[in-house]
């Protein structure tokens, strides 16, 4: 039988200052219970149906001259996000971490990474974002901590530690040799001491040991930590890697029923706070995790690749894009790319600088159902930084100006995007044909036509290189037509509602007469009506 852990309130008392000093932590980890205070968000109901911006704080805006982006810098850029039409922000991990970069190796779930600022800076960000009608959600890592987390340091030091069962341990056996996750055995030596041959489990490697989420004390700690930030006014969470919360065997380690149940419980806690939003990273069965009983929304992994191919004129991909939301929940989270290379390179690189295709891809996912997540810099066509390892090419400083000076007044933590001179926010704001102004136009449509943000999806069709679909909410209807081909097309549709007027392109606004539609090459057209057909 495994050793029973004391309640979190008692565990909090047992972390000594000596442990804190030994692990480099300034103070013991806060394990105290956090009360439920479910006050409503000041944001308007339905705010989360708008578009989000995914932001890597380290790479967004430096306010204090150390070459690293921070929360104050982000607060300074909120007016830019409001002008763009953003309704929500997803912050990649901002908690204290061992990696001091991507942030997914967390050492304290209730403190801010020092380079990013303070709790006061966080509170001010929330206040200022809300004043602009923008919600803020943050990454939360349920599955694992950092190897340098003080609790894991103590658990590793002694089998009798009260925190030993907060992590997953096994004695060496032949069964452990059968495990393979992404080409690696996930069981790692727990101690250099020959007397302790125990192995600990790390889905994502030895530097990030998995929590034992079968332990009620661990679940209680996460629940308290989630409440800690919600009580400060946070608008929700992006829950990381939820299919990996529980592993049952070398064969049954991915997307287990217990993981779905736990995810649903954590999501339910978050949604018990009115007008909060939850989105899950679930590469296994995203449509299942989007169910209200589990997450309510999940990233539509796989759709982004089809959208990219569709924008390049691939007829089969266009058909697949048109069919996706005929079966997928309409609350899926959509994207072109994100911070992980497995989801694809930056959009600019995927399109090799073809701006016509780039804009078609953007229009597709911004006008389809789902909650779109724009990856910071995507809206200006930022390229990835070549020559860097892993995900680093995707996480460079935001291109505010022609060089890194728009991000920081000193050398930044990572090289600027190689196309910053031509594709930066300052330059593109002045160009009516820029990628940035195209994104503004699409988001303006989405924000002004509620059926495009949260309406039904109907009458979708793919005709060669043309995609069309309707979005309806009550008596409001929008018809979206996209020609991905390099040749003009004329299409004829069935009866259309009266009063159908062109909303985009705005310069061509007029009533649509008849059933024939003329589609220029590589073009987007949106028609709307407030009358039922």
PARO-513355 format. One record per atom (N, C-alpha, C): x, y, z. Coordinates in pm, whole numbers, plus 32768, in hexadecimal, padded with zeros to 4 digits. Each point is the difference from the previous one (the first is absolute). Example, Ala and Ser with C-alpha at 12.3 -4.5 7.8 and 13.67 -1.06 7.14 Angstrom:
REM residues 2
85277DC7830C7FA780778000805A807880007FDD80697FB88052807780067FB3806D8049
REM end
This chain:
REM residues 533
80557F8980007FAB807780008059807D80007FD680627FB08050807A7FF97FEA8055807B8068804A80237FFA805580767F98806C7FEB7FA8801780617F9B80677FF7803F8087801F7FD780657FB28036808680137FA68050805E803E805B80487FB3805980567FB280637FAB7F97803B80377FB580657FB6805B80727FD67FDC80467F908057806B7FD1801E806A80687FA08020805980188068806480717FD9805E800B7F7F8020806C7FD1805680817FF27FB37FF37FD77F8380797FF27FAD804680877FF07FB0806A7FFB803C80837FEE8061802180707FE17FCF80788055801F807280837FB2800180037F927FB580747FA8800A807380277FA47FE8805A7FA2806D802B7FA9805A8061804C807B7FDE8011805A80518053804A80687FAE803280668043805280647FBE80817FC17FCB80307F99804680797FBD7FD07FE87FC07F777F8C7FC37FEE7FDE7FC77F7E7FF9806E7F987FC3807080247FF4806D7FA2808A80317FD4805A800F805F8087802E7FDF80497F9B7FA97FEE7F80801F80467F977FB57FD47FFA7F707F8280227FE77FCB7FF87F77800780857FB7803480668041800980817FBF7F80804F80047F9B7FD080497F818046800B800A806780707FC880767FEA8009806A80637FAA7FE3807B7F967FB37FEE7FA77FE2806F7FBE7F7A7FE77FCB7FC0806A7FBB7F817FEC7F8B800E7F9E7FDF7F937FBD7F8F80007FA57F7F800D804F7FA780537FD07F80801580427FA27F8C7FDF7FDD7FB080647FA47F917FEF7F7E8017804B7FE88079802A7F8A801B80517F807FF67FAE7F937FD880417F7F7FFA7FBA7FD6808B7FD27FB780057F8F7FCE807D7FC97F697FF77FF77FB9805C803E7F6E7FF880007FC5801C7F767F887FCD7FE97FB6801A7F867FBD8088800B801F805B7FA37FC280847FFE7FD1801D7F717F947FC17FD67FD980037F737FB8807F7FD48043807080087FC6807D7FCE80027FFF7F687FA180437FC47FF580017F6D806C80587FC380307FDB7F8B805C80547FB57FB7807F7FD6804580727FFF7FC0807D7FD37FEC80047F6980377F9F7FB87FF17FFE7F6F7F707FDD7FD97FD9802B7F8A7F787FE67FD27FEC7F6C7FE47F897FCC80177FE57F747FDD80227FE67F6D803C7F8C7FE680247FDE7F77808580377FD2804B8040805B807E803E7FD6805F7F9B7FC27FFB7F83802E80607F9B7FD27FE37FCD7F757F9580307FBE7FE97FDB7F74805280567FA1804280678036805880517FAC80847FBC7FEA805780407FB180847FC67FE38061801B807380557F9D801B806A800B8064808680187FBC805C803B804B808C80097FD880517FAC806180497F9D7FCB805C7FB380548083804E800C8029801B807C80738057801780697FBA8056807B80017FCF80757FD5804B8036807D80437FE6801280808021807D8045809380247FED80577F9D8008808F80197FF1802080417F7A7FAE7FE37F9B801C80327F7B7FA680707FD17FB4803F805B7F9E80627FCF802C8091800C8023802E8077802C808B8011804E800E8081807A80337FF48057801980747FE6808D80317FDE800E80817FE680858038807180358057805D7FA8802B8063802B806280907FF47FCF80147FEA7F7F808680067FC7805A7F8C80217FC87F88801380577F8C80187FFF7F9F7F8A7FBC80267F937FFD7FAC7F897F9A7F9080067FAE7FFE80697F9C7F9780147F778041800E7F9F7FCE7FB67F788032800B7FC77FEA808B7F9F805180277FC97FF880877F6E802D80017FC07FF280727F71801E800B7FE480947FEC8056805780327FEB808F7FEA800A80227F6C805C7FBF7FBC800C80177F707F817FD67FB87FC97F8E80247F847FD27FC47F908064801C7FF78031807A7F9980628021800B807B7FA8807A80287FDF801580737FA87FCC7FE87F727FF17F827FDA7FD67FE07F777F6B7FDA7FF77FB58011806C7F737FDA7FFD7FAF80527F9C8022807E7FEE7FB680517F9F80137FCA7F7280757FCF7FE180197FC17F7E7FA37F887FEE7FF57FAD80677FAC7F897FF77F6D80257FF47FD58067804A7F76802D7FF57FE380337F74805A80507FC87FEF80367F797FFA7F917F98804B7F97801680007F8E7FA47F7A7FB780037FBB800480717F817FBB800C80057F858057806B7FF4805180127F8C80577FA3800B80797FC17F8F80237FA67FFC807480387FAF807480697FB47FE8803B7FB0806A80957FEE7FEA80497FEB806D80907FE67FFA801B7F7C8048804D7FAB7FBF80347F87804380948017801880277FFF807E808D80108025803F7F76801080687FE67FB580517F8A801C8034800A808F80347F93803B801A7FFD80918048807C80367FC98036806B803C80758040802B7FE3808F7FF17F83802D80297FDE808880987FF08008803480058079808E7FE7801880257F777FC8806D7FFB7FB480247F837FBE80967FE6800B80237F847FE6808D7FD980018043801E7F7C7FB280057F94803D80127F7B801880937FE07FB5805A8041801180917FEB7FF280247F6C7FAC7FB97FB97FE880207F737F717FD97FDE7FEB7F837FD77F797FD87FD77FA07FF8807580327FE380797FAD800780787FB57F838025800D7F957FB27FB07F89801D803F7FA7806D807680238031803D7FBA80717FEA8055807D7F8A7FF6803A7FD4805A806A803F7FDB8087802D8066804880337FEA80887FA5803A806B7FA380557FDA7FA1803880617F8280297FB47F917FC0801F7F8380197FB87FB5807A80338039804780607FBC80778035805B807A8005806280037FA9805680787FF98022801E7F6F8022807C7FE6801F802F7F7980957FEF7FE580247FD37F89808C7FFB7FD68040808A8018806C8008804F803880838025801F805B7F8980307FC87F92801F80547F8C7F8480417FC47F897FC7801F7F8580357FC77FC0806B8057802C800B807F7FC9806680577FCA7FC780817F99804080347FCC7FE180847F6B7FE07FFA7FC97FD580717F6F7FED80097FB680837FE88039806D802C7FC280827FE87FFA801D7F6A80697FDA7FB77FFE80127F6E7F957FAA7FC07FF07F8680347F987FA77FCD7F76803C80187FE88030807A7F7F803B80217FE380797FA8806680507FE67FEC80767FAC7FE27FD77F6F80417F997FD07FE27FCD7F7A7F6D7FD77FF57FD07FB480617F747FD580007FA3807B8000801E805F80567FAD8079800B7FFB804B7F7B807480157FC48005804D7F847FC57FB47F8A80127F7C7FFD7FC47FB07F967F68800680097FCB7FF180797F6F800680137FC980887FD9804B806A801A7FD380867FDB7FF1800F7F6980427FAA7FB57FF980037F6E7FA97F8F7FC87FB97FBB80587FAA7F947FD3804A7F837FD680797FEC803480537F8E7FDC800E7FA380797FE87F7F7FEB80137F9E8068808D7FC77FFE802D7FCB807080857FC7800D7FF57F73803880367F9E7FB6800E7F79803480957FDD800180257FA28055808D7FDB800A80117F697FF580767FD97FD480257F727FF9800B7FC9808D7FC77F8A801480117FBB808080277F707FE2806C7FD2804280387F7C7FE57FD97FA380717F9A7FAF7FEA7FD27FA1806480597F85800A80387FD77F9080407F7D7FF680827FF3804E804F806A800680877FF0803580338081803F806C7FF38049804980738036808A80017FBF805580568032808E7FFD7FDA804A7F9F805C806A7FC77FCE80587FAF8055803480518076800E80847FEB8032805980697F938030805F7F857FD27FEE7F968027805C80257FD2808D7FEF8056806680287FD980887FBF7F7F80317F847FE87FDB7FBE7F85802D80407F857FC18025800A7F8080417F8D7FC2808C7FEE80398044806E801E80857FF5803C7FFB7FB280837F99801C80527FF47FB8807E7FD57F707FE87FA37FEB7FA37FD27F787FE180737FAA7FCD8057803C7FB480727FB77FC880687FE0806A80068054806780697FF180657FE57F8D80607F7E7FDC80107FE27F9980647F7F7FB77FDE80037F7B800E7F877FB27FEC7F98801A806C802B8037806E7FA2801B806D7FC9808F7FFC8024804A7F9A7FCE80897FF47F6780017FF57FBD805F80427F6E80097FF37FD580247F71806180297FAD7FE080257F7680257F937F9C80317F908033802A7F957FA47F8C7FD87FA47F8A7FF3803A7F8D7FD07FB37FBC80707FB1803C80757FFE7FCF806B7FAA80317FEA7F70805D7FA57FF080377FE27F7B7FF57F697FE8801F7FD57F877FEB7F757FD980847FB5800780077F9D8058807A7FB480167FE87F6B7FEC80647FBC7FCF7FFD7F6D7FF5808B7FC9801F80027F868033807F7FBB800F80277FC37F7980817FF17FE4802A7FC87F7F7FC17F787FE67FD67FE97F857FC57F7F7FD980067FF57F697FEE7F857FD07FFF7FEB7F6F7F8D804A7FBE7F918010804A7F8B80447FC7802080907FD980558041804E8023808B7FE0804B800B7F7C80457F957FDA804C80037F837FA680027F857F807FDC80117FA37FF97F8F7FC580887FDB8017806380547FC380847FE88048804A7F907FB280437FAC803880547F957F9E80717FE68029807A80207FAF80777FE28053805A7FA67FD3800F7F85804480537F9D80947FD87FF180177F7D800080867FCD7FE8805B7FFE80777FC9801B80788054800180787FBD7FB0806F80527FC480567FCC7FBF80787FEA806C80697F85800E80357FE28071805A80217FEA809280487F93802280247FE6808B80928024801980178054806380858039801680347FE4808D80837FF1800B803D7FE680837FE28073805F7FCF7FDB80767FD48067805D806C80378058806F7FB680128066802D805F80877FC97FD68067804A802280897FD17FE8802C7F9C806A7FB37FFA806D80237FA5806E7FE47F707FD580627FAA80117FF17F757FD47F937FB7804D7FE1803280777F9A7FBD80517F7380177FCC7FEF80647FAD7F7B801F7FCB80037FF47F687FCC7F917FCE7FFF7FE87F707F7980247FC27FAA804380497F7A80217FCF800680537F817F987FF27FAF7FF2804C7F847F84805B800C800D80797FCC7F8C80587FFB7FD580127F6F7F8380257FF07FC280077F7B7FFF808F7FCD802A80137F837FFD80837FC17FD47FF57F707F82801C7FE57FCC7FF87F76805580537FA280288076802B8046805E7FA980968007801D80337F9E804980907FFA80178023800D809380807FE78022802A7FFF808D7FF5808680458003806D7FB27FFC8085803D7F73802A802A7F997FAE7FDD7F76802280247FB87F84803380157FDB807F7FC07F8880397F69800E800B7FB87F947FE17F6F800180077FCF800380917F98805080187FB97FF8807E7FB27F7C80067FEC7FCF80797FAA7F8C80157F72803380177FB380077F947F7A803680097F997F9B803080307F8B802D7FA97FA4804B7FFE80258095805C80598026800C802A808B7FA2807780187F9C7FF280597FA2806E801880438081802D80727FF7804580458079802D803580507F8A802E7FBB7F97803280457F887F8C80447FB77F927FB87FF27F8A80397FBF7FD1807A804D7FFE7FF780867FD580708053805E80787FEE80827FE47FF68060806E7FEB7FE580497F7D7FE87FB57F947FE380407F807F7C804D80077F9C7FC8803E7F818045800C80128085804C804C7FFC806B801A807A804C804F80657FAC80607FD07FB48051805B7FAF7FAF803D7F8E7FA67FB27FC57FA780377F9A7FA8806E803C7FCB7FE680777FAD806680438051807C8024807F7FEC80218055807280277FFF806C7F94800F7FD87F82800580627F937F74802F7FD77F9D7FA780067F7880297FE27FD08069806480277FF0807D7FD980618066804080887FE9806C80057FB3804180807FE07FC180407F857F9E7FBD7FC37FBB803B7F8D80237FC27F7B80527F977FFF80227FBC7F847F827FCD7FBA800180007F7C7F897FDE7FB27FFC7F6F7FD080627FAF80267FFC7F747FDA80897FC77FE780017F8A7FC3807E7FB67FEE80067FB97F7B80797FEF7FD280207F9C7F9C80447F8F804C7FC17F8B800480357F8E804B805A7FAE7FA5807B7FEF802B80687FC37FAF7FFC7F67800980127FBF7F8D801D7F707FF97FA17FA980527F7E801C7FF97FA37FB980587FF17F6A7FE380197FCC7F877FF47F6F7FF0806A7FB0804B80628044803D80717FBA803F7FFA800580997F8D802180397FF9800E809180127F7B80487FCD7F947FC480077F7B803E80347F9C7F9880607FAE802880317F927FAB7FE87F7D804A7FC77F9F7FBB7FDF7F81804080657F917FE4804180037F8D805F7F977FDE8051802E7F8880627FAE7FDA805280207F8D7FAD80097F817F927FB87FFD7FA680037F8D7F96806C800F7FCA800E80777F92805D801A8032807A804B804A80547FBA8038807780407FC680827FC97FC17FF87F8C7FCF807B7FC07F68800680077FCA807480297F70801A7FFA7FAF7F958048801C7FEC807E7FB87F9D80507F7D803C80377F9D7FAA801B7F818033803880148055807C80617FDB8053801A804E8079802F808E7FDE804A800E7F92802D80867FD87F8A80567FD57FA47FC57FB87F8A804B7FD67FAD802B80797FF07FA380607FB18020807780418072804F80827FF7801780458069804A7FF980867FB880137FFD7F7C7FF8807C7FB37F77804080107F977FAD7FFC7F7A803480137FED803E8089803C7FC480667FF38037808780478086800D8079800A7FCA8048808080067FB8806B7FAE7FCF7FDA7F8A7FB880617FAC7F80802E80457FBC7FA380427F8680258046801A8063806F80707FF080478024806180678012808B7FC3804780067F90801B80817FC07F7D80417FD27FA97FB07FC37F8280377FCD7F9D801F8070801A7FD3807B7FAA8026806F800F809480208069803C7FCE8011809180067FBC803A7F837F99805480107FB3802E7F8B805480477F977FDE7FE27F82803B803C7F8980977FE67FF6802B7F8A802C808B7FD67FEC80087FA17F8980777FF77FC680147FAE7F88806B7F9680187FE97F8A7FC980617F92800780187FCC7F73807D7FEF7FDD80247FBD7F83806F7F9E801F7FF97F8A7FC3805F7F958021805A7FDF7F8B807D7FE18021805B7FC47F9E7FEF7F6A800B7FBF7FC67F9C7FE67F708000801A7FCC7F73807D7FDE7FE580217FD07F7A7FBB7F7C7FE37FDE7FB580687FB37F847FEF7F6B802380067FB87FE47F937F6F80117FFB7FD2808D802B802C80697FBA7FD8808780287F69801480047FB77FC47FA17F6F80137FFC7FBE7FC9807D80377F9280377FC87FC6807A8019805D80768078803780088021805780717FB580847FFB7FCD80267F8A7FB3807C7FF57F747FF280397FD77F8680247F7A7FEB80387FEE805180807F898035801A7FEA8051807A80247FB780807FF07F7C8002801D7FB5807A80957FF2801A8053801E7F9D80917FF58014803E808C80028017803A7F8B803E80867FFD7FA0806F7FD77FA97FE17FA17FAC80697FC6803C803A7F8380857FFA7FF58047802C7F8780897FBD7FFF802F7FDC7F8980847FC37FF2803780277F78808380067FF6803F80277F827FE67F987F947FDC80307F8B7FDA7FAA7F90807D7FCF7FB680557FB78046807C7FD17FC27FE07FAC7F838049801A7F977FE97FBE7F807FBB805C7F9D7FA6805580317FBB805D7FA7805F80697FC98061802B8051805B806A7FD3804C7FD77F83802C7F827FF880487FD07F8A7FA87FFD7F857F817FDC80127FA27FFF7F907FE4808D7FCE7FF78060805C7FEA808B7FD7807580347FAE807A7FDF802B8077802B7FB67FFF7FC47F727FE07F807FF67FFB7FC07F7C7F8F803A7FAB7F8E801C80407F91803C7FB7802780877FC5804680518050802880847FD1805F7FF97F8980437F8E7FF280597FEC7F8D7FB67FC47F897F7B7FEB800F7FAF7FD37F907FE77F6B7FF980217FB580687FEC7F7080017F6B7FE1800F7FC37FC87F977F707FEB7FFE7FD27FA0806C804D7F96801B7FD97FA180698004804180898063805480168008804780807F8D8063800E7FDC80427F947F8F805E80047F807FB680287FED7F8B7FC67F8C7FAE802280027FD8809480767FD88031800D7FD7808C7FE48074805F803080777FDD7FE6807680537F6A801C80067FBE7FF87F8C7F7080187FFD7FB07F9E805280317F85800B7FB77F988048801D7FFD8095806D8040802B802E7FEF808A7F94802080677FC180737FF47F9F802880667F757FC77FE97FF27FA77F9F7F847FB67FF57FF57F96806E80747FDA80387FFF7F9F806E80448034807E805880607FF4804A803380747FAB8063804F8012800580867FBC8066804F8025808C7FCF7FA0805A8001801880877FCD80578053805D801E7FCB807780548049806080927FD37FFC80287FB77F99808D7FDC7FF28055807F7FF9807E7FF58026805F806E7FF380527FE97F81800280647FA880427FF27F80807E80567FFA80587FE07FA2808080467FF5803F7FE17F788069804A7FE080587FDD7F8E807E7FBC80328033802D807180777FC5803E80048033808F805F7FCD804E800E8032808980927FF9802B80197FF48081808880048037804A7F7D7FF37FBC7F957FD7803D7F7C7FF5801A7FDD7F6D80787FD17FE480247FE27F757FAF7F8B7FCA7FCB7FA980577FB27F917FCC7F7F80317FBD7FD3807A80227F8A803A7FC08023804D7F82808080017FDB802A80427F85805980778019804B80247F998054807880067FA7807C8002803B807380147FB3807B7FF77FBD80087F777F89803D7FFD7FB180037F84804F803B7F8B804F8067801A804F803D7F95805A7F9A7FBC803C7FAB8050805B7F9B7FC97FB37F917FB97F8C7FDD80337FB17F997FBE7FD1802D7F767FE980827FEF7FD480347F7E8073803A7FAF807B7FF18033807780337FBA7FED80907FD27FBE805080527FEE808D7FE37F9280217F9E7FAE7FA07FD97F91801B7FA37F8E8041804E7FF580847FF57FA0804880537F707FE77FD77FE77FE57F817F777FE27FD47FCE7F81804480527F9780017FDA7F8480437FF580138097805B804F80368000801E80907F79803C80297FD280637FB47F82804380227F897FA37FF080037FA87F9D7F927FA17FEE7FF77FA1807980747FD4803080027FA780757FC9804A807A8029807D80127FD0804E80727F6880117FF97FCD80257F8B7F7080127FF27FB57F7F801E80387F907FD77FBD7F8080147FE67FE580938069800980527FEA7FDA808B7FC3806F8054800A807D7FD37FC1806C804A7F6B800B7FE47FD07FC57F927F7380067FDC7FB67F7C8016804A7F92800B7FC37F8180237FCF800280917FAE7F9C80277FE07FF3808E807E7FE980537FEE8006808380707FEC805A80338084803780557FF5806480418075803B808E80077FC9801E80647FAC808680057FC4806A8032806280747FC17FFA80748028804F806F80287FA0801A80827FFB806A80377FAB80837FF9804E80687FCD7FC380827FF98045804880857FEC802E803B806D803980887FFA8062800D7F8B7FF5806E7FB7805580187F8B7FC77FC87F807FA47FA1800B7FBF7FC97F887FBA806F7FB37FC4805F80497FB180687FC0805480647FB180847FF9800C805680567FAE80587FAD7FA37FF27F7B8002804E7FAA7FA7808D7FE6803280127FF4808480857FE3803780337F797FCE807D7FFD7FD880417F837FDB80467FC5807A80167F7D7FFD804C7FC080698094801E7FF380497FF2806E8091801B8000804B7F807FDC80497FFE7F9280467F857FD880787FE3805980277F818002807A7FD980437FF37FE680947F87800980367FEB7FE5808E7FC27F76801280167FC680747FD17F7780177F727FFE80377FBC7F8E7FEC7F7E7FE9803D7F9980667FD97FB9803480677F9580617FEA803280907FFD807F8016801C80358089800A7FE880547F8280067FC87F857FE680547F8A7F78804380027FA07FC8804B7F78803480037FED806A806C8064801380557FEC804F807A806280758009800A80497F95805B80747FFC7FB5807E80288048807080167FBE807D80267F9C80307F987F938037802D7F9980377FA9803A806D7FA77FD77FFE7F82803280637F9E7FAB807F800680228057805D7FB8807F800B803580667F9C80807FF77FE2804080617FA780637FB87FA68048804B7FB080597FC57F9C80777FB7803D801A8019807E806A7FB680457FD07FE4808F80567FC980517FD87FD680867FE58075805E801B807D7FD57FEF8072805A7F6F801480287FA27FD17FB07F74800C80267FDB7FA48072804E7F9580117FEA7FA1806D804C8028807E807D802A7FF1805480218072806A80647FD7803080508061806B805F7FE1808A7FC3801580047F7D801D807F7FB680067FF27F837FAA806E7FB67FF27FFB7F867FB17F9B7F9E803C7FA37FCC7FB07F997FA7803680377F7680207FB17FB5804C80277F7B802C80127F9E7F8C7FC980207F8C80047FA87F8B7FFF80587F85803C7FD47F91800380557F887F7480247FCE7FF880747FC07F82802D7FC67FDE7FAD7F857F8280057FD97FD37FBA7F88804F80317F8780287FA67FA68051802A7F8D7FB8805D7F9F7F7A800680037FBA805B7FA57FC48078804A803A801F80767FCA806F8050800580857FB6806280147FA9800D80807FBA7F87801D7FA97FC77F987FC57F8D80147FA77F7B7FDE804180017FA580627F847FD3803C8002801C80967FDA807A80207FF7802B808B7F82805380127FD3800D807C7F818043801C800280927FD6806D804480198009808E7FDF7FEE80197F6A80447FB47FB07FF980137F6F7F787FD37FCA7FCC7F9280337F867FC97FC67F83804F802580058048806E7F8D805380237FE6806B7F978068802C7FBD7FF2806A7F9C7FE07FCC7F7580027F7D7FED7FE87FC57F7C7F757FC07FFC7FA280397FB47F777FCA7FFF7FF77F717FCC80657FD37FB57FFF7F797FC880537F9D8050802A8027807680587FAB80507FB57F8A803D804D7F9F802D7FC67F8F80497FBA8031807D803E805F80467FC58034807B7F76803A7FE77FF280527F997F7E803E7FE67F9B7F9B7FCB80307F957FC27FA37F957FD97FC97FBB807D80577FE480617FD17FC5807E7F9C805C8045801B80817FFF7FA2805E803C7F787FF87FBD80007FF57F7B7F827FFA7FB67FB27F81802280477F8F80087FBC7F8380217FC98002808F804E8037805C7FD28006808B7F90806580118001806A7FB27F91805F80047F7F7FBE7FD280087FAE7F977F8A7FB57FD57FCF7FA58070805B7FB7803B7FDC7FA1806A7FC2804880788036807380227FD0804980767F7E804A7FE67FE480237F837F87804C7FE17F8D7FA87FD4801D7F847FD77F987FA27FD47FFE7F8A80617FA88000806480027F9780667FF17F737FC87FC17FF27F8C7FF27F7A7FC680887FC87FD7806180567FDF80857FD07FDD804F7FD5807B7FDB8034807380467FDD807B7FC37F8680447F7C7FF27FFB7FC27F94804D7F857FC47FBE7FF180177F7E7F8B7FCA7FBB80127F707FD57F957FC67FC980037F787FCD80517FFA7F7F801C7F867FD6804D7FE77F857FA97FAC7FA57FE380347F8A7FA17FBA7FAA802280127F6C7FC97FA37FAF800980057F6F809080127FCE805E7FBE8041808C80087FD480107FB07F7F805380337FA6801C7FB77F84808E801E7FD280397FA27FB9808280127FC17FED7FE07F6B8020805F7FAD7FF37FF07F6F8089801C7FC3804F7F947FEE808880137FCF805180508064802880777FD98052805480577FAF806F80447F7D7FED80057FA7806180437FC17FBE807A8002804880707FBE7FD6807A7F95806580217F8A7FD080277F958059802B7FB87FC680787FCB805680537FB07FD480727FB0807580357F967FDE804B7FAE8064804280137FF780977FF7807480417FFB800780927F7E804880257FB47FC7805C7F7E803A80237FF1800B80977FC6806F802B7FDC8015808C7F7D804D80037F947FBE802A7F7D80407FFA7FDD80247F717FDC807C7FEB7FE0802D7F79807680387FB380777FFA803C807780367FBD804B7F8F7FB9802C801C7F8880447F9B7FAF8075803F7FB6806D7FB47FF8807380287FAD80257F8E7FA5801C80207F84802F7FA17F9D8092801F7FE380577F9C8012809080117FE880267FAF7F85804380427FA280307FBF7F868095801B7FF1804E7F977FF28092800D7FF2802D7FB67F83804180487FA7803B7FC37F8980967FF38016802E7F858015808E7FE8801880517FF67F7E7FB97FFA7F9080437FEC7F80803A80807FC680597FF17FA0803F80717FBF7FB3802F7F877F8A7FC67FE87FA980297F937F7A803080397FC380627FBE7F7D802F802B7F997F8F7FF07F9B800080537F967F9C7FF87F78804280087FA17FC77FB87F748025800E7FB77F8780377FB98013806D7FB47F9180397F6E8029800B7FA97F9E7FFB7F718018800F7FCD7FAD80767FC08045805C7FCC7FBF80787F687FF87FFD7FC67FBE80617F707FF9800C7FC68085802C7F7E8004801C7FC0807D802A8047803D8079801480827FFA80428048806B7F9E805D804580178022807E7FA3805880477FFC808B7FC57F8F8041800E7FF580897FD08057805E80508027806E7FC480508063804580907FD7801580317FA07FB1808A7FD18010805F806A7FC9805480368057805C806B7FD980907FD9801A805580317FA8808E7FE2800E803A804E8076803F7FB8805C8043803F80718097800B7FEA80377FA37FB3808E80037FE180147FC97F74804F80447FAA804B807C801A7FA38078801180208058805C7FA9807080207FF0805E7F8B806780127FAD7FFA805E7F907F987FD67F9A7FDA7F8280027FA17FCE7F9C7F767FE8803D7FE3804180727F827FE880467F8980207FA57FAB7F9D7FEE7F87800F7FB07FA67F89801B7F82800C7FD67FA37F90800F80237F957F997FF97F82802B80177F907FA57F7D7FDC7FBC80037FFD7F7C7F877FDF7FB580167F7C7FB77F9C7FA9800B800A7F7F7FBD80527F9D804F80177F8E7FC080457F918042808F7FF17FD1802A80527FA080887FF47FCB805F805C804B80757FC7801E8066804B804880827FFD7FB1803880747FE88080800C7FBA807080088068805B7FA17FFA806B7FFA8063808780187FBD80408070801D808680197FCA80637F96803080747FF77FBF80657F9F802E802B801C809080177F96804A80338009808A7FBB8070804E7F7F7FF0800F7FB1806B803D7FA47FCB806C7FD6805B80577F9F7FE5806A7F8D80627FEE7F867FCC80057F8B80577FFD7FA07FD4806D7FC8806380447FA07FE5806C7F8380537FE67F8D7FBC7FFD7F7E80407FED7FAC7FE6807D7FB1806580277FB07FF080797F7480327FEC7FA67FC980517F7580297FFE7FCA7FF6808D7FA7805D80237FBF7FF980827F747FC57FF77FDA7FD27F897F7A7FC97FEC80077F697FF27FA17FBA80387FFA7F6F7FF17FDF7FE07F6F80347F907FC97FE87FDD7F757F6E7FD77FE9
REM end
